[in-house]
Amino acid sequence: MGQSPRELTPYESAQHFFGAELRRWREQRGLSQERLGREVNFDGSLIGKVEKAERMPSRELAEACDRALETDGSLARLWPLVDQERQRADASKAADETMPEPYAGFQPSAYASATLVVPVLIPDGRLVFMPVDRRTLLCAGTAMALPFGVPGVEWPRLARAVHAPERVDAEIVGYLQRVLREHIVADNKVGPCQLIDVVTAQMRFIDHLQSGARGEVRSELLTVAAQYAEFAGWLSHDLGSPRAAAYWCDRAMEWAQGAGNDVWVSYVLMQKSNQAASARDAERAITLAQAAQREPTRVPPRTLAAAAQQEAQGHALAGDEVMCHQKFDQALELVTRSQHDQDAEPAPWCTEVYIEIQRATSWMRLGNPGRAIDLFERQLATLPTLYHRDRGVYLSRQACAHAANNDPEQAVAVGYKALAIGQQTGSARILTELHRLDAGLADWSDLAVVAQFHEALTAG
C-alpha cells in the first residue's frame, strides 16, 4: 500500500504556497510527479521536492509546468513572490554575519527562524517595508540607529513587542491599522501581486503578537487580525486562488468572532458570499449575504448595503430579477442613510456608483446585455481614478456585454482597455472575464480584430 502524500502547509510561506498550487494543478490534471517531470523535462523527484517546499522552483520550471498543466500562467505569476522570499532570506543571512551582539537577556535563536515584514511609516507619509528576521529586529530596536528616520515612538514599540508580546498596546494596534489602510490604497492602484507576500508575512507577525496580548488590547488585536486576514482573502481572490481566499476568510471569521466584533463578522460573511458568487453558486451566495444582514442594529448601514447588494448578485445568478433589483434598491437606501450617519467603515467602497455597476453586471447575468452596456457606460464615467484595478474588471464585463449584444468590434475595443489594466495589475479576475469574452467572440473568429485580440490575450 503506497504512502499518503505529505500534508502541505501552503500558508507558511510563498514557497510553500507555490508547492501546494503545483500539487493542486498536477492532481487536477491526473498526472503523477514522474509523468509531469517527463512532460517538462525535469526529474520527477524535483517536482516532489518543490511541492513539499524542499527545493526552490526556477522560473523555467514554473513556466514549463504552466504549459504542461494548462494553468493560464498561475505558477509563473506566483514565482516572483517565491524569488522575493529567497532574496530576503539571502539578505537576512548576510546581515546575520555582521550582526552586533544582542543586548543582555535576549536569546535571538528562539526568534531567528521566521522572517517578519515590519511596516514602517516614515515622516513624509511614505510606507517602507522592512523584511527582517526577529533577531535583526531586536538588535535594531536597541543597538542600532533607527533606520529611515522612523518616529522614535513606533520602532522601539515594535521591537519590544516581538520579544515580549504581552507588551503590545493600543499604539501598535493603531499602527497596524494605518498600515492596512495603505495596503488597501496600494491594492486599488497596482493589484494583488505586489502585496500578497507582504500581507501574509505580516499575518505571522500579528499571530505572534496575539500570543501575549491580554484584555481589551487582545480584542482589538483580534479585530486587526480579522481585517488583515479578510484582506489576504481578497488579494487571493483577485489572484485567482479560491482555496487561499476561502482559507483566509475562514481565519478572519474565527478572529472576528473571537473579538466579539459583529461588524466584522458581517463583513466577512459578505466577502464569503462574494466568493460564492464568483464560483456561480447562487444559493450559497444568497444564504451567506442574508446571514451578513441578520444583526441590522449592530452593523453600520453601509456594511449592510454591501451585504444587500451581494445578495442581489446571488438573486441575479438564480435568475430572480425582481428580488435582485429589490436588494439593489435597498442597498442604495442604506448607502444614503450611511452618508447621513458618516459611517463609511469597513466598506467605504460601497457607493452608489459601485452598486449600480454591480447592477449592470447582474443585467448581464439576467440576459439583458443592452441595459448592462448602458449602465456600465454611465457609471464608469464617474468611477474615481483610485479604483484602477476595479475599472479593469468592470471594463472586461462591459466588453462581454458588447459581445453578447452582437457587437464584436466594440467588445474588442473595450476588451483591450481591460487587458492593459489586467497586465499591469496581475488581476486574475480581469483575465478570467477576458477569457470569457474570448469564448464569447468565437462566432466572429474570422474577423481580423477578433483574431488579433485572441492573440494578444493568449500571448502572455
KOLKOL-69621 format. One record per residue (C-alpha): residue in three letters; z negated, y negated, x. Coordinates in steps of 0.02 Angstrom, whole numbers, plus 50000, padded with zeros to 5 digits. Last residue first. Layout:
N
alaZYX...
% end
This chain:
460
gly511134819150071ala512944821650021thr512544828149846leu512374811349759ala513774802749854glu514954817349825his514564817849639phe514834799049630gln516534800849712ala517054814449589val516514803549443val517454788349509ala519024798749538leu519064805849362asp519404824649361ser517524828149343trp517544819849172asp516824834549073ala515544837149210leu514794819749186gly513234826449100ala512894837749249asp512954822849367leu511824813149249arg510564827249251his510684826649441leu510344808049429glu508784811049324thr508114823049455leu508534810649594ile507554796749510arg506054807849477ala506144814549655ser505764797049719gly506224795849904thr506004776949897gln507584770149978gln508704784749929gly508124783749749ile508394764949747ala510194766849804leu510454781149681ala509864770449535lys511154757149571tyr512494770549594gly512044778049425val512334761349338ala514144761049394val514344779849367ala513744778849186gln514844763649158glu516374773549212pro515834789149116asp515684780548945asn515564794848820asn513904789148744ala513004803848826ala513664797348992his513054779748952ala511334786948906cys511264796349071ala511584779949162gln510154771949065arg509044786249123ser509524783149305leu509234764549280tyr507494768149213val507014778749363gly507724765949485arg506774751949398asp505224762449423arg505494761949612his505634742949613tyr504214739049494leu503684722749580thr505334714949526pro504584712449353leu505574720649209thr506354706949102ala508204711749119leu507684729949114gln507064727148936arg508684720748859glu509834733048948phe508714748148916leu508574743748732asp510464742548707ile510774758648804ala509454768348707arg510164762548540gly511864769448590pro511114785348663asn510424791248495gly510024809748513leu508144809348490arg507904812148677met508974797048712trp508014786548586ser506444792648678thr507034785048842ala507314768548750arg505554769848677gln504914772148855ile505804755848900glu504994747748747ile503264753148805tyr503544746648982val504154729748920glu502684727948801thr501514731548945cys500674747249012trp500714743149198pro498964735949191ala498304753449151pro496564755149227glu496184741149200ala497024727249099asp495514721648998gln495854703448951asp495154705648774his496564695548694gln497834704048805ser497084720848756arg497344717148571thr499194714148603val499264730148706leu498454739648563glu499744733248439leu501164738548555ala500404756048571gln500304757448381asp502154753248369phe502554766748498lys501474778948400gln502384775348236his504044776348327cys503744794248384met502944799548221val504514794948125glu505744801948252asp504984819248263gly506204828648377ala504824837848472leu505304828948632ala505204812548536his503474817548473gly502914820148654gln503594803048701ala502574795248560glu501014804048626gln501314795248792gln501494778748700ala499794781848620ala498974786748785ala499544770848872ala499004760748721leu497284768948728thr497154762948908arg497684745648849pro496384745648710pro494914749348826val494044766248803arg492294768848734thr492614764248551pro494254773748545glu493474790148606arg494764803248550gln496314794348617ala496524804548777ala496394820448673gln497894814548573ala498884812548735leu498384830148790thr498924837848625ile500584828248616ala501124832848793arg500574850848767glu501634852448611ala503154843848687asp503264853948848arg504834846148924ala504104848149102ser504134829249119ala503204828348953ala501864839949021gln501644828949174asn501474813649062ser500174822648958lys499214826049119gln499324807449153met498594803348981leu497184815849010val496834806949175tyr496694790249085ser495534796948950val494354804649078trp494494788349174val493884778049027asp492544790648981asn491694789249151gly490244801549155ala490404801949345gly490524820949344gln491814819649205ala492864807949311trp492634819449461glu493214835149372met494654825949288ala495244819049454arg495184836549530asp496254843149387cys497434828449410trp497574832749595tyr498014850849561ala499264846649423ala500194834649538ala500194847449679arg500934860349560pro502214847949494ser502914843349666gly504424832149627leu503914817949744asp503544806949593his502334820049528ser501514821349698leu501274802449703trp500524802749528gly499354816949574ala498804807549730phe498464792649615glu497414803549500ala496474809849653tyr496164792149716gln495514786349547ala494424801849523ala493684799349698val493324781149652thr492434787149494leu491444799749596leu490984785549716glu490304775149573ser489274789849510arg488644792949686val488174774549705glu487154775649544gly486064789549614arg486484798349777ala487864799049906gly487694812150042ser489084824750011gln490114811849918leu490524803050082his491394818550148asp492464820049991ile492924801650012phe493554805150189arg494484820750133met495284810349995gln495794797950129ala496874811450207thr497684814450037val498054795850023val498804794150197asp499944809250179ile500544803850006leu500884785850054gln502534783850147cys503434796750041pro502784790149875gly503894775149836val504284759149931lys503884744549815asn502884752049673asp501994763549795ala501504748749905val500674739749758ile499734755749713his499164758149892glu498504740249899arg497494743549741leu496804759149825val496234748749973arg495264737149858gln494414752149776leu493934759349945tyr493124742749993gly492164741949830val491444759249863ile491014754150041glu490104738549980ala489214748549843asp488364759449973val488634774950080arg487074777850185glu486834795650122pro488504799550204ala487674798450376his488904800550519val490444795050421ala489404782150327arg488844773850489ala490624771450547leu491194764750379arg489764752150375pro490114747150554trp491944743250509glu491544733650350val490314719650390gly491114714750554pro492744709450472val494084719350564gly494894708850701phe496184722450738pro494914733350828leu493024730350835ala492534731351017met491984748551072ala490304757251095thr489614755750919gly490814758550775ala492234763750888cys491194778150954leu490864784850780leu492684782650730thr493334791750883arg492174806350849arg492694806850666asp494534808850708val495634793750695pro497124788050590met496804769250569phe497844762150428val498104743250427leu498214732950268arg498704714650275gly497614701150197asp497624689050344pro495844694150386ile496204712850411leu495944726150278val495644742650367pro495934759650289val495214774250388val496314789450394leu495154803450443thr495604817850556ala494534833350544ser493794844850677ala492904831450778tyr491414829650662ala490164842550722ser490784840550900pro490254822350889gln488384826450906phe487574809450891gly485794805550947ala486224793751087tyr487874784451082pro489484793351107glu490124794451286pro491714784551308met493324793351256thr494694794351388glu495224812351358asp494804810951173ala496134797451153ala497484809451211lys496914822451084ser496924809250946ala498684804050993asp499284822050988ala498444824750819arg499214808850752gln500924814350812arg500714831250727glu500224822850563gln501734811550574asp502804827050601val502104835450447leu502424819750343pro504194818750414trp504484836950358leu504094834450174arg505784826850131ala506664840650230leu505704853450128ser506244846349961gly508074844050011asp508874849549848thr507904865949860glu509394877649870leu508404891349961ala509664893850103arg510094875350117asp508294869250108cys507794882950230ala509064876650356glu508454858650335ala506634863350361leu507054874550509glu508064860850593arg506674848150565ser505514859850658pro504064868450573met502354867950657arg501614885250680glu500014892950611ala500164883650447lys500164900250350glu501944897150286val502484891950461lys501784908050533gly502694918650404ile504354909950434leu504104912350621ser503854930950592gly505544931450504asp506404925350663phe507594910950637asn509454911650599val509284903450427glu509834918150319arg509104930950439gly507404922450430leu507534921850241arg507774940650238glu506304943550356gln505154932250256ser505644941450098leu506774933249971gly506614932649781arg507234914749762gln505574909349682glu504674918649822arg505564908349954trp505304891949859arg503444894949838arg503244901050017leu504074885450087glu503014874549972ala501424882850035gly501944880450215phe502354862150188phe500664859450104his499774867550251gln500694856050372ala500314840750264ser498474845350271glu497094854650179tyr497964852750011pro499074868050025thr497674880550060leu498604897150063glu497984914050006arg498564927450127pro499924938250054ser499244954749987gln499364969050112gly500544983250077met500005000050000
% end
